[in-house]
Amino acid sequence: MPGASYLVGRIALDSDVRFIRGVGPVRAEAFNRLGVHTVSDLIEYFPFRYELRPKSVPIDQLEFGVVATVVGEVRRVASRGSFSR
């Protein structure tokens, strides 16, 4: 949308990606190398490996080496030990 200035929150679609929270100079340069210069470009960008797989596969029908979409629910989380940073 060249020249568009629609606001999304407090940032315009034609704003430079470097003004997005969390995008610093290094990441902004990486986006620029991909041809992503504005917020609008970022919204419309699909990665090289993007695949649309609308139908999910039950876990017991997964095949080794085949990319699949699995839908599940985490019912419980347990951790052991400690996490150090």
Distance bins in CASP14 RR format, pairs under 12 A and 6 or more apart:
PFRMAT RR
TARGET T0000
AUTHOR 0000-0000-0000
RMODE 2
METHOD distances of the structure
MODEL  1
1 8 0 0 0 0 0 1 0 0 0 0 0
1 12 0 0 0 0 0 1 0 0 0 0 0
1 13 1 0 0 1 0 0 0 0 0 0 0
1 14 1 0 0 1 0 0 0 0 0 0 0
1 38 0 0 0 0 1 0 0 0 0 0 0
1 39 0 0 0 0 0 1 0 0 0 0 0
1 40 1 0 1 0 0 0 0 0 0 0 0
1 41 0 0 0 0 1 0 0 0 0 0 0
1 43 0 0 0 0 1 0 0 0 0 0 0
1 44 0 0 0 0 1 0 0 0 0 0 0
2 13 0 0 0 0 0 1 0 0 0 0 0
2 14 1 0 0 1 0 0 0 0 0 0 0
2 37 0 0 0 0 0 1 0 0 0 0 0
2 38 0 0 0 0 1 0 0 0 0 0 0
2 40 0 0 0 0 1 0 0 0 0 0 0
2 41 0 0 0 0 0 1 0 0 0 0 0
3 12 0 0 0 0 1 0 0 0 0 0 0
3 13 0 0 0 0 1 0 0 0 0 0 0
3 14 1 0 1 0 0 0 0 0 0 0 0
3 15 0 0 0 0 0 1 0 0 0 0 0
3 38 0 0 0 0 1 0 0 0 0 0 0
3 40 0 0 0 0 1 0 0 0 0 0 0
4 12 1 0 0 1 0 0 0 0 0 0 0
4 13 1 0 1 0 0 0 0 0 0 0 0
4 14 1 0 1 0 0 0 0 0 0 0 0
4 15 0 0 0 0 0 1 0 0 0 0 0
4 38 0 0 0 0 1 0 0 0 0 0 0
4 39 0 0 0 0 1 0 0 0 0 0 0
4 40 1 0 0 1 0 0 0 0 0 0 0
4 41 0 0 0 0 0 1 0 0 0 0 0
4 43 0 0 0 0 0 1 0 0 0 0 0
4 44 0 0 0 0 0 1 0 0 0 0 0
5 11 0 0 0 0 0 1 0 0 0 0 0
5 12 1 0 1 0 0 0 0 0 0 0 0
5 13 1 0 0 1 0 0 0 0 0 0 0
5 14 1 0 1 0 0 0 0 0 0 0 0
5 15 0 0 0 0 1 0 0 0 0 0 0
5 38 0 0 0 0 0 1 0 0 0 0 0
5 39 0 0 0 0 0 1 0 0 0 0 0
5 40 0 0 0 0 0 1 0 0 0 0 0
6 12 1 0 0 1 0 0 0 0 0 0 0
6 13 1 0 1 0 0 0 0 0 0 0 0
6 14 0 0 0 0 1 0 0 0 0 0 0
6 15 0 0 0 0 0 1 0 0 0 0 0
6 38 0 0 0 0 0 1 0 0 0 0 0
6 39 0 0 0 0 1 0 0 0 0 0 0
6 40 0 0 0 0 1 0 0 0 0 0 0
6 43 0 0 0 0 0 1 0 0 0 0 0
7 13 1 0 0 1 0 0 0 0 0 0 0
7 14 0 0 0 0 0 1 0 0 0 0 0
7 15 0 0 0 0 1 0 0 0 0 0 0
7 39 0 0 0 0 0 1 0 0 0 0 0
8 14 0 0 0 0 0 1 0 0 0 0 0
8 15 0 0 0 0 1 0 0 0 0 0 0
8 19 0 0 0 0 0 1 0 0 0 0 0
8 20 0 0 0 0 0 1 0 0 0 0 0
8 38 0 0 0 0 0 1 0 0 0 0 0
8 39 1 0 0 1 0 0 0 0 0 0 0
8 40 0 0 0 0 1 0 0 0 0 0 0
8 42 0 0 0 0 0 1 0 0 0 0 0
8 43 0 0 0 0 1 0 0 0 0 0 0
9 15 0 0 0 0 0 1 0 0 0 0 0
9 20 0 0 0 0 0 1 0 0 0 0 0
9 21 0 0 0 0 0 1 0 0 0 0 0
9 39 0 0 0 0 0 1 0 0 0 0 0
10 19 0 0 0 0 1 0 0 0 0 0 0
10 20 0 0 0 0 0 1 0 0 0 0 0
10 21 0 0 0 0 0 1 0 0 0 0 0
10 39 0 0 0 0 0 1 0 0 0 0 0
11 17 0 0 0 0 1 0 0 0 0 0 0
11 18 0 0 0 0 0 1 0 0 0 0 0
11 19 1 0 0 1 0 0 0 0 0 0 0
11 20 1 0 0 1 0 0 0 0 0 0 0
11 21 0 0 0 0 1 0 0 0 0 0 0
11 23 0 0 0 0 0 1 0 0 0 0 0
11 38 0 0 0 0 0 1 0 0 0 0 0
11 39 1 0 1 0 0 0 0 0 0 0 0
11 40 0 0 0 0 0 1 0 0 0 0 0
11 42 0 0 0 0 0 1 0 0 0 0 0
11 43 0 0 0 0 0 1 0 0 0 0 0
12 19 0 0 0 0 1 0 0 0 0 0 0
12 20 0 0 0 0 0 1 0 0 0 0 0
12 38 0 0 0 0 1 0 0 0 0 0 0
12 39 1 0 0 1 0 0 0 0 0 0 0
12 40 0 0 0 0 1 0 0 0 0 0 0
13 19 0 0 0 0 0 1 0 0 0 0 0
13 20 0 0 0 0 0 1 0 0 0 0 0
13 37 0 0 0 0 0 1 0 0 0 0 0
13 38 1 0 0 1 0 0 0 0 0 0 0
13 39 1 0 1 0 0 0 0 0 0 0 0
13 40 1 0 1 0 0 0 0 0 0 0 0
13 41 0 0 0 0 1 0 0 0 0 0 0
13 42 0 0 0 0 1 0 0 0 0 0 0
13 43 1 0 0 1 0 0 0 0 0 0 0
13 44 0 0 0 0 1 0 0 0 0 0 0
14 37 0 0 0 0 1 0 0 0 0 0 0
14 38 1 0 1 0 0 0 0 0 0 0 0
14 39 1 0 0 1 0 0 0 0 0 0 0
14 40 1 0 0 1 0 0 0 0 0 0 0
14 41 0 0 0 0 1 0 0 0 0 0 0
14 42 0 0 0 0 0 1 0 0 0 0 0
14 43 0 0 0 0 0 1 0 0 0 0 0
15 21 0 0 0 0 0 1 0 0 0 0 0
15 23 0 0 0 0 0 1 0 0 0 0 0
15 28 0 0 0 0 0 1 0 0 0 0 0
15 37 0 0 0 0 1 0 0 0 0 0 0
15 38 1 0 0 1 0 0 0 0 0 0 0
15 39 1 0 1 0 0 0 0 0 0 0 0
15 40 0 0 0 0 1 0 0 0 0 0 0
15 41 0 0 0 0 0 1 0 0 0 0 0
15 42 0 0 0 0 0 1 0 0 0 0 0
15 43 0 0 0 0 0 1 0 0 0 0 0
16 23 0 0 0 0 1 0 0 0 0 0 0
16 24 0 0 0 0 0 1 0 0 0 0 0
16 25 0 0 0 0 0 1 0 0 0 0 0
16 28 1 0 0 1 0 0 0 0 0 0 0
16 29 0 0 0 0 0 1 0 0 0 0 0
16 31 0 0 0 0 1 0 0 0 0 0 0
16 32 0 0 0 0 1 0 0 0 0 0 0
16 36 0 0 0 0 0 1 0 0 0 0 0
16 37 1 0 0 1 0 0 0 0 0 0 0
16 38 1 0 0 1 0 0 0 0 0 0 0
16 39 0 0 0 0 1 0 0 0 0 0 0
16 40 0 0 0 0 0 1 0 0 0 0 0
16 41 0 0 0 0 1 0 0 0 0 0 0
16 42 0 0 0 0 0 1 0 0 0 0 0
17 23 1 0 1 0 0 0 0 0 0 0 0
17 24 0 0 0 0 1 0 0 0 0 0 0
17 25 0 0 0 0 0 1 0 0 0 0 0
17 27 0 0 0 0 1 0 0 0 0 0 0
17 28 1 0 1 0 0 0 0 0 0 0 0
17 29 0 0 0 0 1 0 0 0 0 0 0
17 30 0 0 0 0 1 0 0 0 0 0 0
17 31 1 0 1 0 0 0 0 0 0 0 0
17 32 1 0 0 1 0 0 0 0 0 0 0
17 33 0 0 0 0 0 1 0 0 0 0 0
17 34 0 0 0 0 0 1 0 0 0 0 0
17 35 0 0 0 0 1 0 0 0 0 0 0
17 36 1 0 0 1 0 0 0 0 0 0 0
17 37 1 0 0 1 0 0 0 0 0 0 0
17 38 1 0 0 1 0 0 0 0 0 0 0
17 39 1 0 0 1 0 0 0 0 0 0 0
17 40 0 0 0 0 1 0 0 0 0 0 0
17 41 1 0 0 1 0 0 0 0 0 0 0
17 42 1 0 1 0 0 0 0 0 0 0 0
17 43 0 0 0 0 0 1 0 0 0 0 0
17 45 0 0 0 0 1 0 0 0 0 0 0
18 24 1 0 0 1 0 0 0 0 0 0 0
18 25 1 0 0 1 0 0 0 0 0 0 0
18 26 0 0 0 0 0 1 0 0 0 0 0
18 27 0 0 0 0 1 0 0 0 0 0 0
18 28 1 1 0 0 0 0 0 0 0 0 0
18 29 0 0 0 0 1 0 0 0 0 0 0
18 30 0 0 0 0 0 1 0 0 0 0 0
18 31 0 0 0 0 1 0 0 0 0 0 0
18 32 0 0 0 0 1 0 0 0 0 0 0
18 36 0 0 0 0 0 1 0 0 0 0 0
18 37 0 0 0 0 1 0 0 0 0 0 0
18 38 0 0 0 0 0 1 0 0 0 0 0
18 39 0 0 0 0 0 1 0 0 0 0 0
18 42 0 0 0 0 0 1 0 0 0 0 0
19 25 0 0 0 0 0 1 0 0 0 0 0
19 28 0 0 0 0 1 0 0 0 0 0 0
19 31 0 0 0 0 0 1 0 0 0 0 0
19 37 0 0 0 0 0 1 0 0 0 0 0
19 38 0 0 0 0 1 0 0 0 0 0 0
19 39 0 0 0 0 1 0 0 0 0 0 0
19 42 0 0 0 0 0 1 0 0 0 0 0
20 27 0 0 0 0 1 0 0 0 0 0 0
20 28 0 0 0 0 1 0 0 0 0 0 0
20 31 0 0 0 0 1 0 0 0 0 0 0
20 36 0 0 0 0 0 1 0 0 0 0 0
20 37 0 0 0 0 0 1 0 0 0 0 0
20 38 0 0 0 0 0 1 0 0 0 0 0
20 39 1 0 0 1 0 0 0 0 0 0 0
20 40 0 0 0 0 0 1 0 0 0 0 0
20 41 0 0 0 0 0 1 0 0 0 0 0
20 42 1 0 0 1 0 0 0 0 0 0 0
20 43 0 0 0 0 0 1 0 0 0 0 0
21 27 0 0 0 0 0 1 0 0 0 0 0
21 39 0 0 0 0 0 1 0 0 0 0 0
22 28 0 0 0 0 1 0 0 0 0 0 0
22 31 0 0 0 0 0 1 0 0 0 0 0
23 29 0 0 0 0 0 1 0 0 0 0 0
23 30 0 0 0 0 1 0 0 0 0 0 0
23 31 1 0 0 1 0 0 0 0 0 0 0
23 32 0 0 0 0 0 1 0 0 0 0 0
23 36 0 0 0 0 0 1 0 0 0 0 0
23 37 0 0 0 0 0 1 0 0 0 0 0
23 38 0 0 0 0 0 1 0 0 0 0 0
23 39 0 0 0 0 0 1 0 0 0 0 0
23 42 0 0 0 0 1 0 0 0 0 0 0
24 30 0 0 0 0 1 0 0 0 0 0 0
24 31 0 0 0 0 1 0 0 0 0 0 0
24 32 0 0 0 0 0 1 0 0 0 0 0
25 31 0 0 0 0 0 1 0 0 0 0 0
25 32 0 0 0 0 0 1 0 0 0 0 0
26 32 0 0 0 0 0 1 0 0 0 0 0
26 33 0 0 0 0 0 1 0 0 0 0 0
27 33 0 0 0 0 0 1 0 0 0 0 0
27 34 0 0 0 0 0 1 0 0 0 0 0
27 36 0 0 0 0 0 1 0 0 0 0 0
27 42 0 0 0 0 0 1 0 0 0 0 0
28 34 0 0 0 0 0 1 0 0 0 0 0
28 35 0 0 0 0 0 1 0 0 0 0 0
28 36 0 0 0 0 1 0 0 0 0 0 0
28 37 0 0 0 0 1 0 0 0 0 0 0
28 38 0 0 0 0 0 1 0 0 0 0 0
28 39 0 0 0 0 0 1 0 0 0 0 0
28 41 0 0 0 0 0 1 0 0 0 0 0
28 42 0 0 0 0 0 1 0 0 0 0 0
29 35 0 0 0 0 0 1 0 0 0 0 0
29 36 0 0 0 0 0 1 0 0 0 0 0
29 37 0 0 0 0 0 1 0 0 0 0 0
30 36 0 0 0 0 1 0 0 0 0 0 0
30 37 0 0 0 0 0 1 0 0 0 0 0
30 42 0 0 0 0 0 1 0 0 0 0 0
30 45 0 0 0 0 0 1 0 0 0 0 0
31 37 1 0 0 1 0 0 0 0 0 0 0
31 38 0 0 0 0 1 0 0 0 0 0 0
31 39 0 0 0 0 0 1 0 0 0 0 0
31 41 1 0 0 1 0 0 0 0 0 0 0
31 42 1 0 0 1 0 0 0 0 0 0 0
31 45 0 0 0 0 1 0 0 0 0 0 0
31 47 0 0 0 0 0 1 0 0 0 0 0
32 38 0 0 0 0 0 1 0 0 0 0 0
32 41 0 0 0 0 1 0 0 0 0 0 0
32 42 0 0 0 0 0 1 0 0 0 0 0
32 45 0 0 0 0 0 1 0 0 0 0 0
34 41 0 0 0 0 1 0 0 0 0 0 0
34 42 0 0 0 0 1 0 0 0 0 0 0
34 44 0 0 0 0 0 1 0 0 0 0 0
34 45 1 0 0 1 0 0 0 0 0 0 0
34 46 0 0 0 0 0 1 0 0 0 0 0
34 47 0 0 0 0 1 0 0 0 0 0 0
34 48 0 0 0 0 1 0 0 0 0 0 0
35 41 1 0 0 1 0 0 0 0 0 0 0
35 42 0 0 0 0 1 0 0 0 0 0 0
35 44 0 0 0 0 0 1 0 0 0 0 0
35 45 1 0 0 1 0 0 0 0 0 0 0
36 42 1 0 1 0 0 0 0 0 0 0 0
36 43 0 0 0 0 1 0 0 0 0 0 0
36 44 0 0 0 0 1 0 0 0 0 0 0
36 45 1 0 1 0 0 0 0 0 0 0 0
36 46 0 0 0 0 0 1 0 0 0 0 0
36 47 0 0 0 0 0 1 0 0 0 0 0
37 44 0 0 0 0 0 1 0 0 0 0 0
37 45 0 0 0 0 0 1 0 0 0 0 0
38 44 0 0 0 0 1 0 0 0 0 0 0
38 45 0 0 0 0 0 1 0 0 0 0 0
39 45 0 0 0 0 0 1 0 0 0 0 0
44 50 0 0 0 0 0 1 0 0 0 0 0
46 52 0 0 0 0 1 0 0 0 0 0 0
49 67 0 0 0 0 1 0 0 0 0 0 0
50 67 0 0 0 0 0 1 0 0 0 0 0
51 66 0 0 0 0 0 1 0 0 0 0 0
51 67 1 0 0 1 0 0 0 0 0 0 0
51 68 0 0 0 0 0 1 0 0 0 0 0
51 69 0 0 0 0 1 0 0 0 0 0 0
52 67 0 0 0 0 0 1 0 0 0 0 0
52 69 0 0 0 0 1 0 0 0 0 0 0
53 66 0 0 0 0 0 1 0 0 0 0 0
53 67 1 0 0 1 0 0 0 0 0 0 0
53 68 1 0 0 1 0 0 0 0 0 0 0
53 69 1 0 1 0 0 0 0 0 0 0 0
53 70 0 0 0 0 0 1 0 0 0 0 0
53 71 0 0 0 0 0 1 0 0 0 0 0
54 68 0 0 0 0 0 1 0 0 0 0 0
54 69 1 0 0 1 0 0 0 0 0 0 0
54 71 0 0 0 0 0 1 0 0 0 0 0
55 61 0 0 0 0 0 1 0 0 0 0 0
55 68 0 0 0 0 1 0 0 0 0 0 0
55 69 1 0 0 1 0 0 0 0 0 0 0
55 70 0 0 0 0 0 1 0 0 0 0 0
55 71 0 0 0 0 0 1 0 0 0 0 0
56 62 0 0 0 0 0 1 0 0 0 0 0
56 68 1 0 0 1 0 0 0 0 0 0 0
56 69 1 0 1 0 0 0 0 0 0 0 0
56 70 1 0 0 1 0 0 0 0 0 0 0
56 71 1 0 1 0 0 0 0 0 0 0 0
56 72 0 0 0 0 1 0 0 0 0 0 0
57 63 0 0 0 0 1 0 0 0 0 0 0
57 66 0 0 0 0 1 0 0 0 0 0 0
57 67 0 0 0 0 0 1 0 0 0 0 0
57 68 1 0 1 0 0 0 0 0 0 0 0
57 69 1 0 0 1 0 0 0 0 0 0 0
57 70 1 0 0 1 0 0 0 0 0 0 0
57 71 0 0 0 0 1 0 0 0 0 0 0
57 72 0 0 0 0 0 1 0 0 0 0 0
58 68 0 0 0 0 1 0 0 0 0 0 0
58 69 0 0 0 0 0 1 0 0 0 0 0
58 70 1 0 0 1 0 0 0 0 0 0 0
58 71 0 0 0 0 1 0 0 0 0 0 0
58 72 0 0 0 0 0 1 0 0 0 0 0
59 68 0 0 0 0 1 0 0 0 0 0 0
59 69 0 0 0 0 0 1 0 0 0 0 0
59 70 1 0 1 0 0 0 0 0 0 0 0
59 71 0 0 0 0 1 0 0 0 0 0 0
59 72 0 0 0 0 1 0 0 0 0 0 0
59 73 0 0 0 0 0 1 0 0 0 0 0
60 68 0 0 0 0 0 1 0 0 0 0 0
60 70 0 0 0 0 0 1 0 0 0 0 0
61 68 0 0 0 0 1 0 0 0 0 0 0
61 69 0 0 0 0 0 1 0 0 0 0 0
61 70 0 0 0 0 1 0 0 0 0 0 0
62 68 1 0 1 0 0 0 0 0 0 0 0
62 69 0 0 0 0 0 1 0 0 0 0 0
62 70 1 0 0 1 0 0 0 0 0 0 0
63 70 0 0 0 0 0 1 0 0 0 0 0
END
